Amino acid sequence: MMDRPNFTSLCQSRGLNATADILILCRSEDGLPPPPPVPGGYKLFMAVNDFIKLAVPIIFSVGFTLNCVAFYVFSRTKLKETSSSRYIAAIAVVDNVVLLTHFLTHLSNYFEVPVFEIYGLCQINNFFNCTCIFLSIWYVTSLVIDKFIGLYWPVKKSDYCTEFRAKCVAVSFAIFSIVFYHYLVWTIGPTERYGRVLCLPMEGLAETYDKLNNLDYVVVAIIPYFTIVILLCLMIYKVCTLKSFVRQVNGSIRGRTPSVSRDQELKTMPLVLAVAVTTVSLGLLHNICRIFRVVHPVALTGGVFLSQVSYACKMLLYLITSERCRDQLLDFGRQLVRHVTTLFSCRRHSDTEPTRFISVNQQTDRSPEFHRIIEGAV
């Protein structure tokens, strides 16, 4: 998340040209007043900044909870038996990590919480942030590829799109991300500038960081986005073709209806379409700013905020587009209410009716059969 100190560092970074809107944020170290800003742009930035200061904690709280529910629904219920559910559960986990790392940065930038003054937290926070952003977009891409195979080759889906293969793909991407982003551990660190501790590239390693960061643009912002867009276009074309074919079959006596597996793919198509379109559209502005190095305060701040919304709202998309997801969530809600009511009823019963302890003498005094048993034993 961008604030005044981060914009100041951006103004002094290599290859970045500050616009008129950002000049007021670029203060010199000798205390000289900044150049006159553009009033409209600065007011707009401050309005956006004040909104995001309060909105990000809400997005984090709501999104973290929804992702936990999504992970449970797609990994602990009947929906876990499909390969796409494994990808959705993995997306929920990495999205929560991204939200958490963004929230820690937000606390440091907007509420002046000394997050990055803790030793090692600067490197760990950036490492997990970049790693999980990579995993999130590539898990969404894997979900789209899984649906693409089931739509175009429904017979081969049982061989290529299994639950075990989905787990292998998820683990492979996780291992690759750890190896790829290990440079964040030794190229950045806490740096004190303008009276604050910021998480910036270390001296002498800025050029190395820039080169590896440029490669990150290609891996995260270009390849998966183009893959998702191309596959979505092909899938939409296939769905339109199948719908036209079904209408022709229903209008004639003879005809071969689509297979059961392909019909199932058509039912789950809205879920994948909604997740993919939302991910691409909400992350587009932020990726454009990264690729073309746009140093506009409103664009940068708004792009990061929209990307956070995409990490927090996927469970709502599942509920809107999937009837099975709604059913499983309702069952989970019923079980939760049943357990809670049972727990409270047991506690209330134990409070109103205290436990009665009966001594051994009282038990033996009231049962003459006990004396007969003892006498017979002797």
N, C-alpha and C positions, 0 to 999 in steps of 0.2 A: 504494500500500500504506500502511496506517495504522499509525503508531507513536505514542509519547508526544508528541513535539513537534507532530505533525499533529493529534492529538486536542486538544491545548492550543489550537491555532489555531481548531479547529472550535468549541470551547467559547465562544470570543469572537466567532464569526461572527454575522452578522445572521440572524435567523429560525430559528435552531437552538436547540433546548431540550435541555440536557444531562440525561441520566438519572442515576440513582444509581450505576450501574456505572462511569460515566466521571468521577465527581467526583474520584477519587484522581489522575487524570491532569491535572486543571485546577489547576495551581499558580499562585499569585499571584506577581507580580514582586518583591514585597518580602520574599519568603522565608518567609512564614507557612505553617504546616503545613496540608495540605488537610483538608477535612471527612472524617469517618470513612466509608470505603467499605463497599460490600456485599462481604463476604469471598468468598462463592461466585462472584459475577459477576467479581470481579477475578481470582480463581484460574483461572476458566475462560478469561478473556481471555489471561492469561499463558501458559496451556497451549497455546492456539491460536496465540499469537504465537511461541512457541518452535518449534512444529511448522512454521509457515509460513517461519520464518527459514531452515530447512534444506531445506524442500520446494520453494521457489520456484527456487533454482538448478538443482535436478534437473529440474523441469518445463521450465525454459528450455532446458537442454541437450538433453533428449529431444525436446521439441516442435520446437525449431529444426531438428534433424536430420531429423525425420519430415516437416516441411513442405518442406524442400529435396528430399527424395525424392519427395514428392507433386508438387512443381512439375516435376521431371524426368519422372515417369511420365505426367503429363497434358499435357505440352507438348513432349516430345521423342520420344514413341513413337507407336504407331498410334492411341492414344486421343485424340490431339490433333485429330482430324478432326471431332469433334462440338462443338456450341456449349456444351453443359454442361461439357465438359472445359476450355474457356477460362475459364469462371467458377471452376472448381475450382482451376486454376492461379493465377488472380488471388487467390483466397482464401488460398492457401498463402503468397503473397508478403506480403500485408498482415498476415496472422497472425504472420509472423515479425517484422515491424516492431513490432507490438504487444507481442510477447514481449520484444523487445529494449528497448523503452522502459520496460516494467514492470520489467525486470531492472535497468536503470540506477537507477530510483527505489528499488528494493529495496536496492541497494548503498548508496545514500545514507541510507536510513532505518534499516537494520538493522546495517550494517557500518561506518557512519560514513565512507564513502568520499566525499571532497569532489567529488562529481559536479557539483553545481549551482554551485560556485564558479568553474567554467570559464565564461568570458564567452560568452553566447549559447546555451549548452547547455540552460539552463532553458527558454527559449522554444522551441528546436528540439525538445527532447524532448516537451514537451506538445503542440506542433503536430502532430508525426508520430503521437503516441499517439492524439489525438482524431480526426485525419484517417483513420487506418487502422482505428480502431474503427468509425467511420461506414462505411467502405468494406467492412469484413468483413461486417457485418450486412446491408448492401444487396446485396452480391454473393451472399450466401446467399438473400436474397429474390429476386434475379434468377434464381438457379438453380431455385427453387421455381416461379416464374412460367414459366420455360422448360419445366419438366416438366408444369406445368398445361396449357399450350397443346398440348403433344404428346399429352396424355392425352385432352383434350376435343375438340381439333380436329387430329387427326393428319395430315389432308390439307394443312392450312395451315402446318404446322410447317416444311416445306421452304422456305416463303417468309419466315416471320417469325423462325424460330429457326435462323439460319445462323451459321457461324463468323465471318463478317465483321460481322454485326449484334451478336454477342456482344462482339467487340472494341470496337465503337463504344459499346456500353452501358458497358463497363468504363472506357473513356477518358472518357466523359461524366461518370460518377460521380466519377472522379478529379479532373477539372477543377472540378466543383461543390464538392467537398470542400476543395480548395485555396482557392477564393474564399470559402467559407462560414466556414472556420476561420482566416482570416488575422488575426482579432482577437486570437488568442492570442499573436501576436508582439508586440503593443504594449500589452496589458492586464495581463500577468503578468511577473514577473521575480524574480531572486534577492533575498530579503529576510532580513536577519539578525535572528533572534529567539531569545531564551533561549540565546545562545551558539552557535547553529547557523545555517547558511544554508539557508533553505527557499524553495521555489518557490511564491510566493503572489501574489495580485492586488496591483498597485501602488496606492499611496495616491492617492485621488481617482478611481480607475477601478474600484473594487470594485462600485459600482452598475451600471456598464455591463457589467462581466463577468458579474454575476448575471443580468441581463436576457438576454444572449446565451446564457448557459449554460442558462437555462430553455427557450429555443428549441431548444437542443441536445437536451434531454430529449424533446421532441416528435418531432424528426427521427430520433433514434437509438433511443429506448426505447419509443415508443408506436406510431408509424405502421408500421415494418417488422415489429414483433412481432405486431400485430393482422393485418397482411396475411398473414404466414406462417401464423398459426393458422387463419384463415378458409380460405385456399387448401388447407391440409393436410386440413381437415375435408371440403372438397368433393372432394379427390382420393381420400381414403379411401372416401368414399361411392361414387365412380365405380369404384374398384377392386373394391369389394364387389359392385356391380351387374354388372360385367364377369365376375367370377368366377362369379356365379350364372348368368349367361347362358351361359358356357362349359360349366358342368355340365349345363344343360338341353340344349345342342347335343350334347354327348357322349352323352346318354341317349336321343337321338332319331335317326332316320335322316336327316331333313332338317334343315337349319339352316345359317346363315351364320356361320362362325367370325370372330373379330376379325381385323382387318387385320394385316399383318406389322409395319407401323410401330407400331401400338398395342400389339402383342405385345412389341415391343422396349421400349416405354415401361414396360410392366408388369415387365419383367425388371430395369430400372434404377430402379424405384420404391423398393426398399428402401434404396438408397444415399442418395437425396434425403430420404427420410423420416427416416433415422437422423441425417443431418447437421442437418436443420431442427429435429428434436425435441431433440437434444443442445444445439444453440445456444440455443434458447429456454429450456430448462429450467435450464441452467447459468448463463445470464446473467440469469435472472429476479430472483434475490435482490438482485443489485447494482443493477439498474434500479429495483426497488421502493425501495431505500434512497435512490437519487438523486431519484426523483420525489417521494416523501413526506418527504424530508429526515430520514431516520431516523438519529439519532446514537447508535447502539449499537455499541460497539467490536467485539463478536464478529460481529454481523451485517455490518458494513462490511468487516471484514477477511476474513471467510469469503466474502462476495459477490465481492470482488475476486479472491480465490484461485480460486473456482469459474469465474469468467470466464476466467482464465488457462488453466485446464485445458481449457476449450472451444476455446481457440485452439491448443492443443498436441495434441489427441487426434483430430483429423479424419482423419489418415492411417490410424489404426487402424480407424476406421469404414469407410473405403474398402476396406480389406483384408477386413474381415469381411463386407461386403455385396456386393462386386463381384468376380465370378470373373475378369473380364477384367483388372481391376487386379492381382489376384494373379498372373495369367499374365505380364503385362508386367513386374511386379516380379521374378518368377523369371527371366525372360529377361535383365533388367538385372543380376541377381546372377550369372548364368552368364557374361555378357560381362565383368563386373568380375573374377571369379575367373580367367577365361581370360587377360585382359590382365595381371593380377598374376603369375600363374604363368609366362607368357611372358617378362615382364620379369625375374623372378628367375632363370629358366633361362638367359637371355642373359647376365646378369651373372656367373652361376656358370661358364658356358662360357668367358667372357673371362678370368676369374680363373685357371681351371685350365689353360688352353691359351694361353700368351702369344703375341702376334703375332710372326711371323718376318719379318724384313726381309731381302730378298735384293738385293744390289747389282747394278748394271748389268753389271759385269765378270763376276760369277758367272753371270748369265744368258747372256752372250755366250760364256763359256768352255764352257758345257755344251750349246750348240746350234751344231753345225757348219753348219746350214742358214742361220744368221744371217750367217756369213762368206760363203757363196755369194751371198746376196742383196745384200750390200754390194759384192762384187766385180763382180756383174753390173750393178749400178747405176753403178759407176765406169766 
